C-alpha cells in the first residue's frame, strides 16, 4: 500500500479500520493539511464518536471545511483551487469558487452546449464577443474550466491575435502559440497543460503578428482545427470582439459554431443582429447568446 497515511503511521494505530475514510486521511496528509500526529488525534476521536474522518478533523480544528471540500473534489475527480493557489487570475471563479451562483449558471450553459452542439459530434466552438470589454475572454476561460471539470479533454485556444488574455489568466510563461504555429514557426508543442486541471490545456496566442486577419483566414487554420478536433473532446476558441474586425468570423467559420457574448446595459441589439447575420452568412451556426453582467 503506497498511501502516505500507511507509510507514515505505524500499523497498530488502527488504520485498517478506516475503510473508505483512508483516502480522505491520505489526501489530507499528502497535501500537508495534516501532520502524522494530527492524524492520530483524528483517529482517536473517530473511534470514540463514530463520526467520519473529515468531520472529526474539522471538529478538532485541524482543517477547515474548505480543506474537506477540496479533498472530496479530488476524490470525485472535480478539481478546484483554494484562493491564491496556483497563481491563476482570481476572476476564474470556476477554478476558485465553483459552487457560487455564477458558476452554476456556467454549468447550465455547458449542459445546453453538450446537448445542442457537442452531442451532435461537433468538437469546436468559437466564443465571440460582440463589443470590446464585454467579458468574452473571461467567459471563455471559465467555460473551458467547467468543461474540463466534467472530464472532457478540453483545449482553450487564444485566437485573439490582437489583444490576447489567456496567457495572463492562466499564469503561463511567455511562449510561442497559435500565430507561430500558423506561420510555420512552431508545432503543437506550443500547447500548455494546466497542472491544476488535468483535462485542461491552453494554446496561447503567441507572437503578436502584423497580419492576424490574414493568418486566421488561411487554409492552414482549417487544417489545424481538424487536427485539434481529433485530439480533444472540446476545443474552444477565444476570438477578438466582432466589432474590431473579421477575425472572429474567420475563426468561427472554421469551427462551425459560435456562441455570442454580450454585456448587460452595454451591447447594442443592432450589433448582436449584425454579428449573428455575418456569422451565418459565413457558414457558421450561431447557437445563442449569453449576457455578462459586471
C-alpha beads as a LAMMPS data file, in Angstrom:
LAMMPS data file: protein, C-alpha beads

294 atoms
293 bonds

1 atom types
1 bond types

-500.0 500.0 xlo xhi
-500.0 500.0 ylo yhi
-500.0 500.0 zlo zhi

Masses

1 110.0

Atoms # bond

1 1 1 0.000 0.000 0.000
2 1 1 1.609 3.284 -1.130
3 1 1 -0.825 5.637 0.574
4 1 1 1.097 8.231 2.660
5 1 1 -1.068 7.569 5.703
6 1 1 0.073 3.937 5.772
7 1 1 3.694 4.801 5.088
8 1 1 3.807 7.423 7.835
9 1 1 1.923 5.857 10.728
10 1 1 2.612 2.524 12.447
11 1 1 0.207 -0.311 11.664
12 1 1 -1.045 -0.578 15.247
13 1 1 -2.862 2.759 15.065
14 1 1 -5.990 1.096 13.743
15 1 1 -5.811 2.495 10.227
16 1 1 -7.086 -0.786 8.850
17 1 1 -10.452 0.109 10.369
18 1 1 -10.708 3.404 8.483
19 1 1 -12.148 1.753 5.402
20 1 1 -13.379 4.368 2.927
21 1 1 -12.052 7.195 5.094
22 1 1 -8.449 6.143 4.430
23 1 1 -8.300 8.100 1.200
24 1 1 -9.570 11.229 2.971
25 1 1 -6.801 10.981 5.576
26 1 1 -4.204 10.081 2.965
27 1 1 -5.077 13.087 0.828
28 1 1 -5.028 15.444 3.815
29 1 1 -1.597 14.140 4.785
30 1 1 -0.333 14.232 1.222
31 1 1 -1.425 17.859 0.806
32 1 1 0.236 18.905 4.063
33 1 1 -3.067 19.783 5.747
34 1 1 -2.480 17.150 8.454
35 1 1 0.640 16.002 10.247
36 1 1 1.014 12.341 11.274
37 1 1 0.450 13.202 14.955
38 1 1 -2.682 15.131 13.954
39 1 1 -3.986 12.099 12.115
40 1 1 -3.622 10.076 15.328
41 1 1 -5.814 12.568 17.183
42 1 1 -8.413 12.400 14.423
43 1 1 -8.402 8.608 14.534
44 1 1 -8.935 8.621 18.292
45 1 1 -11.894 10.999 18.054
46 1 1 -13.320 8.982 15.180
47 1 1 -13.101 5.802 17.265
48 1 1 -14.685 7.475 20.292
49 1 1 -17.540 9.218 18.484
50 1 1 -18.133 7.145 15.358
51 1 1 -18.130 10.220 13.117
52 1 1 -16.424 10.447 9.742
53 1 1 -12.713 11.212 9.444
54 1 1 -13.191 14.622 7.814
55 1 1 -15.799 15.719 10.357
56 1 1 -13.510 14.726 13.228
57 1 1 -10.617 16.676 11.719
58 1 1 -12.799 19.785 11.416
59 1 1 -14.110 19.458 14.988
60 1 1 -10.550 19.301 16.265
61 1 1 -9.748 22.495 14.376
62 1 1 -7.028 20.795 12.345
63 1 1 -8.541 21.506 8.943
64 1 1 -11.262 23.757 7.550
65 1 1 -14.469 22.923 5.723
66 1 1 -12.791 24.253 2.572
67 1 1 -9.977 21.718 3.041
68 1 1 -12.519 18.899 3.278
69 1 1 -14.403 20.133 0.218
70 1 1 -11.164 20.180 -1.766
71 1 1 -10.352 16.609 -0.802
72 1 1 -13.865 15.494 -1.697
73 1 1 -13.444 17.238 -5.040
74 1 1 -10.250 15.264 -5.662
75 1 1 -11.933 12.008 -4.646
76 1 1 -14.756 12.640 -7.106
77 1 1 -12.446 13.974 -9.855
78 1 1 -13.811 17.514 -9.574
79 1 1 -10.691 19.668 -9.197
80 1 1 -10.727 23.249 -7.985
81 1 1 -8.342 25.562 -6.161
82 1 1 -8.271 27.480 -2.930
83 1 1 -7.899 31.258 -3.052
84 1 1 -4.436 32.282 -4.229
85 1 1 -3.376 28.761 -5.141
86 1 1 -1.565 28.189 -8.464
87 1 1 -1.395 31.903 -9.250
88 1 1 -4.260 31.948 -11.748
89 1 1 -6.404 35.035 -12.212
90 1 1 -8.834 35.463 -9.294
91 1 1 -11.508 36.176 -11.909
92 1 1 -11.520 32.481 -12.800
93 1 1 -14.439 31.707 -10.490
94 1 1 -14.805 28.210 -11.916
95 1 1 -11.311 27.494 -10.588
96 1 1 -11.621 29.121 -7.158
97 1 1 -15.315 29.266 -6.294
98 1 1 -17.024 26.513 -8.301
99 1 1 -20.182 26.413 -6.178
100 1 1 -21.109 30.095 -6.496
101 1 1 -24.258 31.133 -8.438
102 1 1 -22.255 32.457 -11.403
103 1 1 -20.549 29.105 -11.944
104 1 1 -23.860 27.284 -11.526
105 1 1 -25.063 29.389 -14.461
106 1 1 -21.942 28.393 -16.394
107 1 1 -22.703 24.732 -15.799
108 1 1 -26.236 25.281 -17.094
109 1 1 -24.759 26.780 -20.274
110 1 1 -22.346 23.865 -20.501
111 1 1 -25.252 21.424 -20.317
112 1 1 -27.068 23.226 -23.119
113 1 1 -23.951 23.177 -25.288
114 1 1 -23.387 19.496 -24.617
115 1 1 -26.935 18.693 -25.733
116 1 1 -27.255 21.115 -28.631
117 1 1 -23.744 21.001 -30.075
118 1 1 -21.219 18.523 -28.763
119 1 1 -23.709 15.621 -28.620
120 1 1 -24.051 16.061 -32.370
121 1 1 -20.437 15.056 -32.827
122 1 1 -19.115 18.605 -33.044
123 1 1 -15.878 19.377 -31.234
124 1 1 -15.054 23.067 -31.828
125 1 1 -16.860 26.239 -30.806
126 1 1 -15.949 29.920 -31.120
127 1 1 -16.744 32.242 -28.220
128 1 1 -17.497 35.522 -29.966
129 1 1 -17.788 38.772 -28.062
130 1 1 -19.839 41.375 -29.855
131 1 1 -18.171 44.523 -28.487
132 1 1 -14.846 45.263 -26.763
133 1 1 -14.809 44.882 -22.982
134 1 1 -17.853 42.617 -22.967
135 1 1 -16.102 39.911 -20.959
136 1 1 -15.930 37.271 -23.687
137 1 1 -12.330 36.246 -22.858
138 1 1 -13.246 35.813 -19.191
139 1 1 -16.326 33.814 -20.156
140 1 1 -14.273 31.573 -22.460
141 1 1 -11.670 30.781 -19.801
142 1 1 -14.273 29.928 -17.161
143 1 1 -16.276 27.851 -19.628
144 1 1 -13.135 25.889 -20.519
145 1 1 -12.580 25.100 -16.847
146 1 1 -16.113 23.788 -16.283
147 1 1 -15.840 21.576 -19.369
148 1 1 -12.579 20.137 -18.015
149 1 1 -14.222 19.573 -14.617
150 1 1 -16.793 17.448 -16.434
151 1 1 -13.944 15.187 -17.515
152 1 1 -13.874 16.396 -21.115
153 1 1 -10.430 16.739 -22.685
154 1 1 -10.634 20.483 -23.229
155 1 1 -8.438 22.849 -25.218
156 1 1 -8.811 26.627 -24.963
157 1 1 -7.231 28.371 -27.957
158 1 1 -6.436 32.061 -27.592
159 1 1 -7.227 33.145 -31.152
160 1 1 -7.210 36.818 -30.207
161 1 1 -4.006 37.724 -32.021
162 1 1 -4.568 41.426 -31.310
163 1 1 -5.008 41.610 -27.527
164 1 1 -4.673 38.100 -26.038
165 1 1 -5.830 37.463 -22.464
166 1 1 -5.496 33.754 -21.723
167 1 1 -1.732 33.607 -21.110
168 1 1 -2.086 36.013 -18.192
169 1 1 -5.308 34.449 -16.914
170 1 1 -3.658 31.036 -16.576
171 1 1 -0.270 32.372 -15.429
172 1 1 1.615 30.926 -18.406
173 1 1 5.172 31.992 -19.106
174 1 1 5.719 33.829 -22.420
175 1 1 5.847 31.242 -25.174
176 1 1 5.071 30.620 -28.806
177 1 1 1.468 29.952 -29.706
178 1 1 -1.191 29.982 -32.382
179 1 1 0.342 32.705 -34.540
180 1 1 3.739 30.992 -34.588
181 1 1 2.113 27.683 -35.485
182 1 1 0.121 29.224 -38.366
183 1 1 3.283 30.936 -39.632
184 1 1 5.121 27.588 -39.695
185 1 1 7.479 28.614 -36.902
186 1 1 6.182 26.152 -34.267
187 1 1 4.207 22.948 -33.845
188 1 1 1.629 21.571 -31.407
189 1 1 4.208 21.659 -28.630
190 1 1 3.015 25.239 -28.045
191 1 1 0.026 23.761 -26.197
192 1 1 0.424 24.003 -22.407
193 1 1 -1.246 21.751 -19.847
194 1 1 -2.790 23.423 -16.810
195 1 1 -1.359 21.425 -13.870
196 1 1 -4.281 22.144 -11.545
197 1 1 -6.816 20.836 -14.071
198 1 1 -5.602 17.638 -15.664
199 1 1 -8.151 17.707 -18.501
200 1 1 -7.462 21.335 -19.488
201 1 1 -4.882 22.628 -21.967
202 1 1 -4.221 26.114 -23.337
203 1 1 -2.863 27.197 -26.706
204 1 1 -1.697 30.795 -26.166
205 1 1 -1.847 33.400 -28.910
206 1 1 1.929 33.519 -29.291
207 1 1 3.849 36.299 -31.015
208 1 1 1.567 39.177 -31.972
209 1 1 1.674 39.250 -35.792
210 1 1 1.227 42.266 -38.087
211 1 1 -1.401 40.363 -40.117
212 1 1 -3.724 38.495 -37.683
213 1 1 -6.722 38.501 -40.017
214 1 1 -4.762 37.007 -42.887
215 1 1 -3.205 34.305 -40.688
216 1 1 -6.591 33.182 -39.407
217 1 1 -8.143 33.188 -42.890
218 1 1 -5.510 30.841 -44.349
219 1 1 -6.273 27.241 -45.198
220 1 1 -3.683 26.256 -42.615
221 1 1 -6.077 27.273 -39.877
222 1 1 -8.744 24.903 -41.221
223 1 1 -6.194 22.080 -41.190
224 1 1 -5.135 22.978 -37.659
225 1 1 -8.732 22.916 -36.436
226 1 1 -9.147 19.430 -37.913
227 1 1 -6.060 18.250 -36.013
228 1 1 -7.266 19.756 -32.749
229 1 1 -10.739 18.235 -33.106
230 1 1 -9.141 14.807 -33.483
231 1 1 -7.189 15.229 -30.229
232 1 1 -9.696 16.897 -27.893
233 1 1 -13.315 16.445 -26.871
234 1 1 -13.900 20.201 -26.674
235 1 1 -11.997 22.951 -28.497
236 1 1 -12.984 26.496 -27.508
237 1 1 -11.706 29.497 -29.453
238 1 1 -11.421 32.865 -27.711
239 1 1 -11.526 35.435 -30.532
240 1 1 -11.322 39.241 -30.834
241 1 1 -14.612 41.130 -30.448
242 1 1 -16.710 41.170 -33.599
243 1 1 -16.699 44.955 -33.799
244 1 1 -12.893 45.023 -34.148
245 1 1 -12.740 43.171 -37.450
246 1 1 -13.412 39.915 -39.256
247 1 1 -11.024 37.716 -37.229
248 1 1 -13.924 36.271 -35.255
249 1 1 -15.827 35.364 -38.432
250 1 1 -12.754 33.638 -39.893
251 1 1 -12.300 31.506 -36.778
252 1 1 -15.989 30.772 -36.232
253 1 1 -16.481 29.655 -39.826
254 1 1 -13.710 27.081 -39.349
255 1 1 -15.107 25.923 -36.008
256 1 1 -18.588 25.653 -37.487
257 1 1 -20.373 27.071 -34.463
258 1 1 -20.368 30.205 -32.348
259 1 1 -21.734 31.410 -29.047
260 1 1 -22.219 35.168 -28.818
261 1 1 -21.237 37.002 -25.638
262 1 1 -22.929 40.295 -24.780
263 1 1 -22.817 42.648 -21.825
264 1 1 -25.855 43.884 -19.953
265 1 1 -26.622 47.592 -20.495
266 1 1 -23.665 47.808 -22.857
267 1 1 -24.105 45.763 -26.046
268 1 1 -26.465 47.192 -28.650
269 1 1 -29.187 44.940 -30.058
270 1 1 -28.288 46.080 -33.562
271 1 1 -24.696 44.949 -33.043
272 1 1 -25.869 41.495 -31.934
273 1 1 -28.069 41.145 -35.001
274 1 1 -25.300 42.211 -37.377
275 1 1 -22.807 39.819 -35.797
276 1 1 -25.226 36.884 -35.964
277 1 1 -26.096 37.669 -39.586
278 1 1 -22.483 37.801 -40.751
279 1 1 -21.591 34.612 -38.889
280 1 1 -24.466 32.751 -40.505
281 1 1 -23.521 34.134 -43.940
282 1 1 -20.021 32.719 -43.361
283 1 1 -21.478 29.242 -42.829
284 1 1 -21.343 29.292 -39.031
285 1 1 -24.188 28.119 -36.831
286 1 1 -24.981 30.593 -34.062
287 1 1 -26.068 28.566 -31.041
288 1 1 -27.296 31.503 -28.991
289 1 1 -26.034 34.285 -26.789
290 1 1 -25.112 34.830 -23.169
291 1 1 -25.291 38.059 -21.176
292 1 1 -22.427 39.082 -18.918
293 1 1 -23.154 41.411 -16.007
294 1 1 -20.320 43.219 -14.219

Bonds

1 1 1 2
2 1 2 3
3 1 3 4
4 1 4 5
5 1 5 6
6 1 6 7
7 1 7 8
8 1 8 9
9 1 9 10
10 1 10 11
11 1 11 12
12 1 12 13
13 1 13 14
14 1 14 15
15 1 15 16
16 1 16 17
17 1 17 18
18 1 18 19
19 1 19 20
20 1 20 21
21 1 21 22
22 1 22 23
23 1 23 24
24 1 24 25
25 1 25 26
26 1 26 27
27 1 27 28
28 1 28 29
29 1 29 30
30 1 30 31
31 1 31 32
32 1 32 33
33 1 33 34
34 1 34 35
35 1 35 36
36 1 36 37
37 1 37 38
38 1 38 39
39 1 39 40
40 1 40 41
41 1 41 42
42 1 42 43
43 1 43 44
44 1 44 45
45 1 45 46
46 1 46 47
47 1 47 48
48 1 48 49
49 1 49 50
50 1 50 51
51 1 51 52
52 1 52 53
53 1 53 54
54 1 54 55
55 1 55 56
56 1 56 57
57 1 57 58
58 1 58 59
59 1 59 60
60 1 60 61
61 1 61 62
62 1 62 63
63 1 63 64
64 1 64 65
65 1 65 66
66 1 66 67
67 1 67 68
68 1 68 69
69 1 69 70
70 1 70 71
71 1 71 72
72 1 72 73
73 1 73 74
74 1 74 75
75 1 75 76
76 1 76 77
77 1 77 78
78 1 78 79
79 1 79 80
80 1 80 81
81 1 81 82
82 1 82 83
83 1 83 84
84 1 84 85
85 1 85 86
86 1 86 87
87 1 87 88
88 1 88 89
89 1 89 90
90 1 90 91
91 1 91 92
92 1 92 93
93 1 93 94
94 1 94 95
95 1 95 96
96 1 96 97
97 1 97 98
98 1 98 99
99 1 99 100
100 1 100 101
101 1 101 102
102 1 102 103
103 1 103 104
104 1 104 105
105 1 105 106
106 1 106 107
107 1 107 108
108 1 108 109
109 1 109 110
110 1 110 111
111 1 111 112
112 1 112 113
113 1 113 114
114 1 114 115
115 1 115 116
116 1 116 117
117 1 117 118
118 1 118 119
119 1 119 120
120 1 120 121
121 1 121 122
122 1 122 123
123 1 123 124
124 1 124 125
125 1 125 126
126 1 126 127
127 1 127 128
128 1 128 129
129 1 129 130
130 1 130 131
131 1 131 132
132 1 132 133
133 1 133 134
134 1 134 135
135 1 135 136
136 1 136 137
137 1 137 138
138 1 138 139
139 1 139 140
140 1 140 141
141 1 141 142
142 1 142 143
143 1 143 144
144 1 144 145
145 1 145 146
146 1 146 147
147 1 147 148
148 1 148 149
149 1 149 150
150 1 150 151
151 1 151 152
152 1 152 153
153 1 153 154
154 1 154 155
155 1 155 156
156 1 156 157
157 1 157 158
158 1 158 159
159 1 159 160
160 1 160 161
161 1 161 162
162 1 162 163
163 1 163 164
164 1 164 165
165 1 165 166
166 1 166 167
167 1 167 168
168 1 168 169
169 1 169 170
170 1 170 171
171 1 171 172
172 1 172 173
173 1 173 174
174 1 174 175
175 1 175 176
176 1 176 177
177 1 177 178
178 1 178 179
179 1 179 180
180 1 180 181
181 1 181 182
182 1 182 183
183 1 183 184
184 1 184 185
185 1 185 186
186 1 186 187
187 1 187 188
188 1 188 189
189 1 189 190
190 1 190 191
191 1 191 192
192 1 192 193
193 1 193 194
194 1 194 195
195 1 195 196
196 1 196 197
197 1 197 198
198 1 198 199
199 1 199 200
200 1 200 201
201 1 201 202
202 1 202 203
203 1 203 204
204 1 204 205
205 1 205 206
206 1 206 207
207 1 207 208
208 1 208 209
209 1 209 210
210 1 210 211
211 1 211 212
212 1 212 213
213 1 213 214
214 1 214 215
215 1 215 216
216 1 216 217
217 1 217 218
218 1 218 219
219 1 219 220
220 1 220 221
221 1 221 222
222 1 222 223
223 1 223 224
224 1 224 225
225 1 225 226
226 1 226 227
227 1 227 228
228 1 228 229
229 1 229 230
230 1 230 231
231 1 231 232
232 1 232 233
233 1 233 234
234 1 234 235
235 1 235 236
236 1 236 237
237 1 237 238
238 1 238 239
239 1 239 240
240 1 240 241
241 1 241 242
242 1 242 243
243 1 243 244
244 1 244 245
245 1 245 246
246 1 246 247
247 1 247 248
248 1 248 249
249 1 249 250
250 1 250 251
251 1 251 252
252 1 252 253
253 1 253 254
254 1 254 255
255 1 255 256
256 1 256 257
257 1 257 258
258 1 258 259
259 1 259 260
260 1 260 261
261 1 261 262
262 1 262 263
263 1 263 264
264 1 264 265
265 1 265 266
266 1 266 267
267 1 267 268
268 1 268 269
269 1 269 270
270 1 270 271
271 1 271 272
272 1 272 273
273 1 273 274
274 1 274 275
275 1 275 276
276 1 276 277
277 1 277 278
278 1 278 279
279 1 279 280
280 1 280 281
281 1 281 282
282 1 282 283
283 1 283 284
284 1 284 285
285 1 285 286
286 1 286 287
287 1 287 288
288 1 288 289
289 1 289 290
290 1 290 291
291 1 291 292
292 1 292 293
293 1 293 294
